[in-house]
Amino acid sequence: MDTLVQVRLREGASAHLLIHVEVQARPDAAFLKRMYTYHCRLWDRYGRHDRQVIHVAVLTRSAAHAPTLAFRDAPLQAVAGSAGMAFAVLHLLAWRERRDELLGMARHNPFAVVVLAEIDSAAAGGPETRLARKTRLLCLLYEYTYGDADVNRLFTFIDGVLTLPRVQARRFNETVDAIEKEYDVAYVTSVERIGIEKGLAQGRGEGRHEGLRQALSSLLERRFGPLPTHARERVQTASVDTLQIWLLRVLDAAKLDDVFED
């Protein structure tokens, strides 16, 4: 488990809860099997008579993506798997009808901001609508006076979930730049995006190849930590055109291998 915390119940007794939260964004026929596998592994490694394993499945997209029809009956319910285990199911998009409530909670609860970003990402609308939603969420981070560390983490999440086409992304970066100057706060994500655009727009001057290699290595390490040897070798031997492609992929890659996929 990521975290094991001892809690005290309202009645005064202590308890150990193993809480497994599985976030699912895409249809997956093996979802129930995977949940059951996690259940067995958790009990095998951590299970004791005084511990309870609690599973929660968070479905971030439409109910049509749910792995079983039973998931569509209610926003939150217990669903029995094929081997008798049960877990709670939360449809994140059910909060679309409770947006005002989310906005109120977001003042003190960063997870409400995360849900708002996910809802806005799944909602219909063109690039201009998406830009307006992303800008509105950015403004919330300042209005609610989150701490610097929380603002940076939430900004990075919003920036990754609500991606924009190049034209709207440039306008968003300009908005971020204006807000940064007003509040005297710097965001790594916006700086990275602006830096990449400037780097790709440069002419093929002397040393550009090495500059692209250094820029890509720096961004990869910032996103994914120290680079393994095979990744460094690929960066060093890649052509200018390939480095440009990989630089753009860094912005939205979920893992290191996504950058280098053929």
DRENDRENLUM-129994 format. One record per residue (C-alpha): residue in three letters; z, x, y. Coordinates in nm, 2 decimals. Layout:
nufi = ala&up = Z&east = X&north = Y
...
***
This chain:
nufi = met&up = 0.00&east = 0.00&north = 0.00
nufi = asp&up = -0.06&east = 0.11&north = 0.36
nufi = thr&up = 0.30&east = 0.02&north = 0.45
nufi = leu&up = 0.61&east = -0.08&north = 0.26
nufi = val&up = 0.88&east = -0.24&north = 0.48
nufi = gln&up = 1.22&east = -0.37&north = 0.39
nufi = val&up = 1.29&east = -0.70&north = 0.56
nufi = arg&up = 1.59&east = -0.93&north = 0.58
nufi = leu&up = 1.55&east = -1.30&north = 0.51
nufi = arg&up = 1.69&east = -1.57&north = 0.74
nufi = glu&up = 1.96&east = -1.64&north = 0.48
nufi = gly&up = 2.08&east = -1.28&north = 0.51
nufi = ala&up = 1.95&east = -1.13&north = 0.19
nufi = ser&up = 1.72&east = -0.83&north = 0.19
nufi = ala&up = 1.37&east = -0.84&north = 0.03
nufi = his&up = 1.08&east = -0.61&north = -0.04
nufi = leu&up = 0.74&east = -0.77&north = 0.03
nufi = leu&up = 0.41&east = -0.61&north = -0.07
nufi = ile&up = 0.16&east = -0.77&north = 0.16
nufi = his&up = -0.21&east = -0.71&north = 0.08
nufi = val&up = -0.46&east = -0.83&north = 0.34
nufi = glu&up = -0.82&east = -0.83&north = 0.24
nufi = val&up = -1.08&east = -0.88&north = 0.52
nufi = gln&up = -1.41&east = -1.01&north = 0.39
nufi = ala&up = -1.72&east = -1.05&north = 0.62
nufi = arg&up = -2.00&east = -1.09&north = 0.37
nufi = pro&up = -2.07&east = -1.30&north = 0.05
nufi = asp&up = -1.95&east = -1.11&north = -0.26
nufi = ala&up = -1.98&east = -1.26&north = -0.61
nufi = ala&up = -1.72&east = -1.01&north = -0.73
nufi = phe&up = -1.46&east = -1.10&north = -0.46
nufi = leu&up = -1.22&east = -1.29&north = -0.69
nufi = lys&up = -1.24&east = -1.01&north = -0.95
nufi = arg&up = -1.16&east = -0.75&north = -0.68
nufi = met&up = -0.86&east = -0.95&north = -0.56
nufi = tyr&up = -0.73&east = -0.98&north = -0.92
nufi = thr&up = -0.78&east = -0.60&north = -0.97
nufi = tyr&up = -0.58&east = -0.52&north = -0.66
nufi = his&up = -0.31&east = -0.76&north = -0.78
nufi = cys&up = -0.28&east = -0.58&north = -1.11
nufi = arg&up = -0.28&east = -0.23&north = -0.96
nufi = leu&up = -0.02&east = -0.33&north = -0.71
nufi = trp&up = 0.21&east = -0.46&north = -0.98
nufi = asp&up = 0.14&east = -0.16&north = -1.20
nufi = arg&up = 0.24&east = 0.09&north = -0.93
nufi = tyr&up = 0.49&east = -0.10&north = -0.71
nufi = gly&up = 0.61&east = -0.40&north = -0.90
nufi = arg&up = 0.98&east = -0.46&north = -0.96
nufi = his&up = 1.19&east = -0.77&north = -1.02
nufi = asp&up = 1.31&east = -0.76&north = -0.66
nufi = arg&up = 0.96&east = -0.73&north = -0.51
nufi = gln&up = 0.70&east = -0.99&north = -0.43
nufi = val&up = 0.33&east = -0.93&north = -0.40
nufi = ile&up = 0.16&east = -1.15&north = -0.14
nufi = his&up = -0.22&east = -1.15&north = -0.10
nufi = val&up = -0.41&east = -1.29&north = 0.20
nufi = ala&up = -0.79&east = -1.31&north = 0.22
nufi = val&up = -0.92&east = -1.32&north = 0.58
nufi = leu&up = -1.28&east = -1.45&north = 0.59
nufi = thr&up = -1.44&east = -1.35&north = 0.92
nufi = arg&up = -1.76&east = -1.54&north = 0.90
nufi = ser&up = -1.87&east = -1.90&north = 0.81
nufi = ala&up = -1.72&east = -2.09&north = 0.53
nufi = ala&up = -2.06&east = -2.08&north = 0.36
nufi = his&up = -1.99&east = -1.72&north = 0.29
nufi = ala&up = -1.67&east = -1.81&north = 0.10
nufi = pro&up = -1.68&east = -1.68&north = -0.26
nufi = thr&up = -1.58&east = -2.02&north = -0.41
nufi = leu&up = -1.62&east = -2.38&north = -0.29
nufi = ala&up = -1.24&east = -2.42&north = -0.30
nufi = phe&up = -1.22&east = -2.19&north = 0.01
nufi = arg&up = -1.39&east = -2.45&north = 0.23
nufi = asp&up = -1.12&east = -2.72&north = 0.20
nufi = ala&up = -0.88&east = -2.60&north = 0.47
nufi = pro&up = -0.83&east = -2.31&north = 0.71
nufi = leu&up = -0.53&east = -2.18&north = 0.52
nufi = gln&up = -0.45&east = -2.27&north = 0.16
nufi = ala&up = -0.35&east = -2.12&north = -0.17
nufi = val&up = -0.64&east = -2.06&north = -0.41
nufi = ala&up = -0.60&east = -2.00&north = -0.78
nufi = gly&up = -0.80&east = -1.72&north = -0.93
nufi = ser&up = -0.94&east = -1.73&north = -1.28
nufi = ala&up = -0.63&east = -1.55&north = -1.43
nufi = gly&up = -0.37&east = -1.76&north = -1.26
nufi = met&up = -0.29&east = -1.55&north = -0.96
nufi = ala&up = -0.29&east = -1.71&north = -0.62
nufi = phe&up = -0.35&east = -1.60&north = -0.26
nufi = ala&up = -0.37&east = -1.74&north = 0.08
nufi = val&up = -0.71&east = -1.78&north = 0.25
nufi = leu&up = -0.76&east = -1.77&north = 0.63
nufi = his&up = -1.09&east = -1.87&north = 0.79
nufi = leu&up = -1.10&east = -1.67&north = 1.11
nufi = leu&up = -1.37&east = -1.89&north = 1.26
nufi = ala&up = -1.14&east = -2.19&north = 1.24
nufi = trp&up = -0.98&east = -2.05&north = 1.55
nufi = arg&up = -1.29&east = -2.13&north = 1.75
nufi = glu&up = -1.15&east = -2.47&north = 1.83
nufi = arg&up = -0.82&east = -2.31&north = 1.95
nufi = arg&up = -0.96&east = -2.06&north = 2.20
nufi = asp&up = -0.72&east = -2.15&north = 2.48
nufi = glu&up = -0.43&east = -2.09&north = 2.24
nufi = leu&up = -0.57&east = -1.75&north = 2.15
nufi = leu&up = -0.61&east = -1.66&north = 2.51
nufi = gly&up = -0.24&east = -1.74&north = 2.57
nufi = met&up = -0.13&east = -1.54&north = 2.27
nufi = ala&up = -0.35&east = -1.25&north = 2.36
nufi = arg&up = -0.13&east = -1.17&north = 2.66
nufi = his&up = 0.13&east = -1.03&north = 2.41
nufi = asn&up = -0.05&east = -1.02&north = 2.08
nufi = pro&up = -0.34&east = -0.77&north = 2.04
nufi = phe&up = -0.44&east = -0.94&north = 1.71
nufi = ala&up = -0.54&east = -1.24&north = 1.92
nufi = val&up = -0.78&east = -1.01&north = 2.11
nufi = val&up = -0.93&east = -0.90&north = 1.78
nufi = val&up = -0.98&east = -1.26&north = 1.67
nufi = leu&up = -1.15&east = -1.34&north = 2.00
nufi = ala&up = -1.39&east = -1.05&north = 1.96
nufi = glu&up = -1.47&east = -1.16&north = 1.60
nufi = ile&up = -1.53&east = -1.52&north = 1.71
nufi = asp&up = -1.75&east = -1.41&north = 2.00
nufi = ser&up = -1.95&east = -1.18&north = 1.77
nufi = ala&up = -2.02&east = -1.46&north = 1.53
nufi = ala&up = -2.11&east = -1.72&north = 1.79
nufi = ala&up = -2.47&east = -1.81&north = 1.88
nufi = gly&up = -2.63&east = -1.68&north = 2.19
nufi = gly&up = -2.88&east = -1.42&north = 2.33
nufi = pro&up = -2.81&east = -1.07&north = 2.47
nufi = glu&up = -2.70&east = -1.20&north = 2.81
nufi = thr&up = -2.45&east = -1.44&north = 2.66
nufi = arg&up = -2.32&east = -1.16&north = 2.44
nufi = leu&up = -2.29&east = -0.93&north = 2.74
nufi = ala&up = -2.09&east = -1.20&north = 2.93
nufi = arg&up = -1.85&east = -1.25&north = 2.63
nufi = lys&up = -1.80&east = -0.88&north = 2.59
nufi = thr&up = -1.73&east = -0.83&north = 2.96
nufi = arg&up = -1.49&east = -1.11&north = 2.96
nufi = leu&up = -1.29&east = -0.96&north = 2.68
nufi = leu&up = -1.29&east = -0.62&north = 2.85
nufi = cys&up = -1.14&east = -0.78&north = 3.16
nufi = leu&up = -0.86&east = -0.94&north = 2.95
nufi = leu&up = -0.74&east = -0.59&north = 2.85
nufi = tyr&up = -0.67&east = -0.52&north = 3.22
nufi = glu&up = -0.54&east = -0.86&north = 3.32
nufi = tyr&up = -0.28&east = -0.85&north = 3.03
nufi = thr&up = -0.17&east = -0.49&north = 3.12
nufi = tyr&up = -0.17&east = -0.35&north = 2.77
nufi = gly&up = -0.07&east = 0.02&north = 2.74
nufi = asp&up = -0.33&east = 0.29&north = 2.75
nufi = ala&up = -0.33&east = 0.35&north = 2.37
nufi = asp&up = -0.36&east = -0.02&north = 2.29
nufi = val&up = -0.64&east = -0.06&north = 2.55
nufi = asn&up = -0.84&east = 0.22&north = 2.40
nufi = arg&up = -0.80&east = 0.10&north = 2.04
nufi = leu&up = -0.89&east = -0.26&north = 2.14
nufi = phe&up = -1.18&east = -0.14&north = 2.35
nufi = thr&up = -1.32&east = 0.06&north = 2.06
nufi = phe&up = -1.30&east = -0.24&north = 1.83
nufi = ile&up = -1.46&east = -0.48&north = 2.09
nufi = asp&up = -1.74&east = -0.22&north = 2.16
nufi = gly&up = -1.82&east = -0.19&north = 1.79
nufi = val&up = -1.81&east = -0.56&north = 1.70
nufi = leu&up = -2.00&east = -0.69&north = 2.01
nufi = thr&up = -2.29&east = -0.45&north = 2.00
nufi = leu&up = -2.56&east = -0.50&north = 2.26
nufi = pro&up = -2.93&east = -0.41&north = 2.30
nufi = arg&up = -3.00&east = -0.10&north = 2.51
nufi = val&up = -3.06&east = -0.29&north = 2.84
nufi = gln&up = -2.74&east = -0.49&north = 2.82
nufi = ala&up = -2.55&east = -0.20&north = 2.69
nufi = arg&up = -2.64&east = 0.00&north = 3.00
nufi = arg&up = -2.53&east = -0.28&north = 3.22
nufi = phe&up = -2.20&east = -0.31&north = 3.03
nufi = asn&up = -2.14&east = 0.07&north = 3.07
nufi = glu&up = -2.19&east = 0.03&north = 3.44
nufi = thr&up = -1.93&east = -0.25&north = 3.44
nufi = val&up = -1.69&east = -0.03&north = 3.24
nufi = asp&up = -1.75&east = 0.25&north = 3.48
nufi = ala&up = -1.66&east = 0.03&north = 3.78
nufi = ile&up = -1.35&east = -0.10&north = 3.62
nufi = glu&up = -1.24&east = 0.26&north = 3.51
nufi = lys&up = -1.27&east = 0.37&north = 3.87
nufi = glu&up = -1.07&east = 0.07&north = 3.99
nufi = tyr&up = -0.79&east = 0.12&north = 3.74
nufi = asp&up = -0.82&east = 0.49&north = 3.70
nufi = val&up = -0.86&east = 0.47&north = 3.32
nufi = ala&up = -1.12&east = 0.65&north = 3.10
nufi = tyr&up = -1.27&east = 0.51&north = 2.78
nufi = val&up = -1.40&east = 0.75&north = 2.52
nufi = thr&up = -1.64&east = 0.49&north = 2.38
nufi = ser&up = -1.83&east = 0.42&north = 2.70
nufi = val&up = -1.84&east = 0.79&north = 2.79
nufi = glu&up = -1.99&east = 0.86&north = 2.44
nufi = arg&up = -2.26&east = 0.59&north = 2.49
nufi = ile&up = -2.35&east = 0.71&north = 2.84
nufi = gly&up = -2.36&east = 1.07&north = 2.72
nufi = ile&up = -2.59&east = 0.99&north = 2.43
nufi = glu&up = -2.83&east = 0.80&north = 2.66
nufi = lys&up = -2.84&east = 1.10&north = 2.90
nufi = gly&up = -2.88&east = 1.35&north = 2.62
nufi = leu&up = -3.17&east = 1.15&north = 2.46
nufi = ala&up = -3.34&east = 1.11&north = 2.80
nufi = gln&up = -3.35&east = 1.49&north = 2.88
nufi = gly&up = -3.67&east = 1.69&north = 2.85
nufi = arg&up = -3.73&east = 1.92&north = 2.56
nufi = gly&up = -3.59&east = 2.22&north = 2.75
nufi = glu&up = -3.47&east = 2.54&north = 2.60
nufi = gly&up = -3.15&east = 2.50&north = 2.40
nufi = arg&up = -3.19&east = 2.12&north = 2.36
nufi = his&up = -3.20&east = 2.15&north = 1.98
nufi = glu&up = -2.86&east = 2.33&north = 1.98
nufi = gly&up = -2.72&east = 2.09&north = 2.24
nufi = leu&up = -2.81&east = 1.79&north = 2.02
nufi = arg&up = -2.65&east = 1.96&north = 1.72
nufi = gln&up = -2.33&east = 2.02&north = 1.91
nufi = ala&up = -2.32&east = 1.67&north = 2.06
nufi = leu&up = -2.37&east = 1.51&north = 1.71
nufi = ser&up = -2.10&east = 1.73&north = 1.55
nufi = ser&up = -1.86&east = 1.65&north = 1.83
nufi = leu&up = -1.91&east = 1.27&north = 1.80
nufi = leu&up = -1.90&east = 1.27&north = 1.42
nufi = glu&up = -1.56&east = 1.46&north = 1.43
nufi = arg&up = -1.43&east = 1.22&north = 1.69
nufi = arg&up = -1.53&east = 0.92&north = 1.48
nufi = phe&up = -1.46&east = 1.04&north = 1.12
nufi = gly&up = -1.24&east = 1.35&north = 1.14
nufi = pro&up = -1.32&east = 1.70&north = 1.03
nufi = leu&up = -1.67&east = 1.72&north = 0.88
nufi = pro&up = -1.73&east = 1.82&north = 0.52
nufi = thr&up = -1.95&east = 2.12&north = 0.45
nufi = his&up = -2.25&east = 1.91&north = 0.33
nufi = ala&up = -2.24&east = 1.71&north = 0.66
nufi = arg&up = -2.23&east = 2.03&north = 0.88
nufi = glu&up = -2.53&east = 2.17&north = 0.68
nufi = arg&up = -2.74&east = 1.86&north = 0.74
nufi = val&up = -2.67&east = 1.87&north = 1.11
nufi = gln&up = -2.76&east = 2.24&north = 1.13
nufi = thr&up = -3.09&east = 2.20&north = 0.95
nufi = ala&up = -3.21&east = 1.87&north = 1.10
nufi = ser&up = -3.50&east = 1.84&north = 1.34
nufi = val&up = -3.47&east = 1.72&north = 1.70
nufi = asp&up = -3.62&east = 1.38&north = 1.61
nufi = thr&up = -3.37&east = 1.34&north = 1.32
nufi = leu&up = -3.08&east = 1.44&north = 1.54
nufi = gln&up = -3.18&east = 1.18&north = 1.79
nufi = ile&up = -3.18&east = 0.91&north = 1.52
nufi = trp&up = -2.84&east = 1.02&north = 1.39
nufi = leu&up = -2.69&east = 1.02&north = 1.74
nufi = leu&up = -2.78&east = 0.66&north = 1.78
nufi = arg&up = -2.64&east = 0.57&north = 1.44
nufi = val&up = -2.30&east = 0.72&north = 1.52
nufi = leu&up = -2.24&east = 0.43&north = 1.76
nufi = asp&up = -2.23&east = 0.16&north = 1.50
nufi = ala&up = -2.17&east = 0.35&north = 1.17
nufi = ala&up = -1.87&east = 0.23&north = 0.97
nufi = lys&up = -1.85&east = 0.55&north = 0.77
nufi = leu&up = -1.99&east = 0.90&north = 0.78
nufi = asp&up = -2.26&east = 0.84&north = 0.51
nufi = asp&up = -2.41&east = 0.56&north = 0.72
nufi = val&up = -2.52&east = 0.81&north = 0.98
nufi = phe&up = -2.72&east = 1.02&north = 0.73
nufi = glu&up = -2.87&east = 0.75&north = 0.51
nufi = asp&up = -3.24&east = 0.78&north = 0.45
***
